Amino acid sequence: MKILTCRWRKQFLVFLLLACVLYILIGLFIVSKFPREESTQNSLSFRYADSLGINAKSKQLINETPQDNSKLSNFQNVEEDFTENHINDNNLIIRVESKLSYNVHIFYYPWYGNPDHDGKYYHWNHPYLPHWNKDEAKKYQTGTHVPPDDIGANFYPQLGPYSSSDPNVIHKHMAQMQKAGVGVCVVSWYPSAQADNEGKEPDSLIPELLDISALYRIKIAFHIEPYKGRSPETWRDNIKYILDKYGDHESFYRHYDKMKKKHLPVYYIYDSYNIPPGNWAQIFQSNGAITVRNTDLDGIFIGLFVERQHKSDLIKAGFDGFYSYFATDRFSYGSTWGHWREIMKYAKERNKIFTPSIGPGYIDTRIRPWNAKNIRNRDNGSYYMSAAKFACDLYPEFLSITSFNEWHEGTQIEPAKKKKVEEDLYYLDYGSQGPSYYLELTRKIVDIFLGLRKK
């Protein structure tokens, strides 16, 4: 009887052991059928999260941009496709959308101000600009706009005459860009103490723009404006300043240069033609006297293409590429859609980048009342989509959009609302499609652009 009991116990233990092994094997089989989610780092450094009052749990939900340039090759080129995350802390909601394209760049203007945040209005009270012909100038209105009802724009922002320094406004802008699929915000920038006469000093806003854009995976590039005394020497100093102060930030935009096989910052240079090509060559040509090539200051430098002869000028100067900026078809040689294929061919033959700039329309008669000839009606979005078709047919490296919020020239995709102050003072809007219509169209354009690049 004891022998039988012992044998039964041994058989039971063997059976139990086999059952455990079978259980483990079944578990491993089930796990293998589901893709393991890739672990990612935290997209918002704790320093920036703490400043916004975001708790540790939320920090873990936000994905981090790699800090090491060697890890950037799959992040800052083409697109980022990832799962949505939702964070709700202290009434802060962050929605991380999929399919951001870091090859779609949008021009952004941080020069607006209002009394609540800045002590007075900036830019919303833009003056009427006189015609260069004195006799012609007498025919048109002069003076300055008086916000909040009277602003220097033909459309009225859904947010009202806001301040660019208001963190809530920045959050809304970044969320809107993200919703539209735009990965790079190209910020209008002047050196410290060199801002335009109408606006605030944009350099003071860059730290907050970088910090908040990190939450939305938006990257920041610099659109360097003309300023008094701009020269190759001062411009080189500007680049050093930007890199020293902002270059290590996770939101600072770099693009992989296939020729140089490394990630480099991208800079747009507005009105670059105001400096002779020979002067630019001092910093952009490899044999220039104060060249930035093959130094820590090297980058991808994109000059403005306006007139036909600028093609050769930009090549002589040593720029890495050129952009058209203006959202007005046929306003300049560079902004004429029918010329883009020729310009792209010229650029590719010389290993340069041509970045066509598209926009939803153009109207600036609330600051240039004499400029009606350059109005380009939006036509319920068909103008914007037509420009996008011309651009996407070229398979460009970058697609630029003019603009997110250049309200003075009516090129904005930022939401606008209907507003009528009196019979002779009313504002345009986006019609029955609603305030966010051009964000939605931009999303469609980005999706088309991403599809073309995958092909």
Secondary structure, 3 states (H helix, E strand, C coil): CHHHHHHHHHHHHHHHHHHHHHHHHHHHHHHHCCCCCCCCCECCCHHHHHHCCCCHHHHHHCECCCCCHHHCCCCCCCEECCCCCEEEECCEEEECCCCEEEEEEEEECCCCECHHHHCCCECCCCECCCCCCHHHHCCCCCCECCCCCCCCCCEEECCCCCCCCCHHHHHHHHHHHHHHCEEEEEEEECCCCCCCCCCCCHHHHHHHHHHHHHHCCCEEEEEECCCCCCCHHHHHHHHHHHHHHHCCCCCECEEEECCCCEEEEEEEECCHHHCCHHHHHHHHCCCCCCCCCCCCCCCEEEEECCCCCHHHHHHHHCCCEEECCCCCCCCCCCCCHHHHHHHHHHHHHCCCEEECEECCCECCCCCCCCCHHHCECCHHHHHHHHHHHHHHCCCCCCEEECCCCCHHHCCCCCCEECEEEECCEEEECCHHHCCCHHHHHHHHHHHHHHHHHHC
